[in-house]
């Protein structure tokens, strides 16, 4: 604990504001970092420096006396254990989401120390705005794990989730299923109407696929016109799981085969409304943790999809049914 007061006696020539407090006040007022003094019991802001007032968008007389709950955008259930850690001195640096006067949510890093000031133990908080850093981290994560066009998980994230599905299947005893989809006539649409229209088609396909599966399932894009669907937590029995997977695959085939509407640019001067269909070929493998590794499951699904496409397309073929 930092002690900001000193003992004084009748013979000392100290002013009412003690020297240590005076130095602290000078630092507190003029520092460029946002600073707050908070009562840890009442969670009331007792003081704020000018930098904090500018950041939060409140006049000082409004920020003083404000409950911290008005600033914290996170629920009290999340904040309480962190406050207890700060009180016990177990941790001094925390990340929060703070709401400023405009209603905007900003990501902040807060360094908290307990000081004795004005005869009372207070939280001395130094706040740094890390919103830009968080946004950059999120952008990097998006580039690493998500397809930039459809915003679906990419191959890397799909592999991670497939790796998680294997031990989850072993623990629960339930089967999972992997579907590999290829659009039968996407190249024709792409070549005829251009890449911009092809991109619109892929985005629409992604949305339709997401609407066909459950929240616990994963829809990913492998690139081009190839998509993957990972169904988790199916039945304990393989036969029943196969029926479940077939039901979802049929739903996907029907939904993707419905007409797509778009304004298709024919040349630089004419845009004609049009509709077209783009059916899928779907390869499916139902598995559990005991049967194969991730690479083998992907190979099985790819082989089934290849046979479905070679058989004329717009078909669903299970790995167990391939020659």
Secondary structure, 3 states (H helix, E strand, C coil): CEECCCCCCCCCCCCCCCHHHHHHHHHHHHCCCEEEEEECCCCEEEEECHHHHHHHCCCHHHHCCCEHHHCECCCHHHHHHHHHHHHHCCCCEEEEEEECCCCCEEEEEEEEEEEEECCEEEEEEEEEECHHHHHHHHHHHHHHHECCCCCCECHHHHHHHHHHHHHHHHHHCCCEEEEEEEECCHHHHHHHHCHHHHHHHHHHHHHHHHCCCCCCCEEEEEECCEEEEEECCCCCCHHHHHHHHHHHHHHHHHHHHCCEEEEEECCCCCEEEEEECCCEEEEEEEECCCCCCHHHHHHHHHHHHHHHHHCCCCCEEEHHHCC
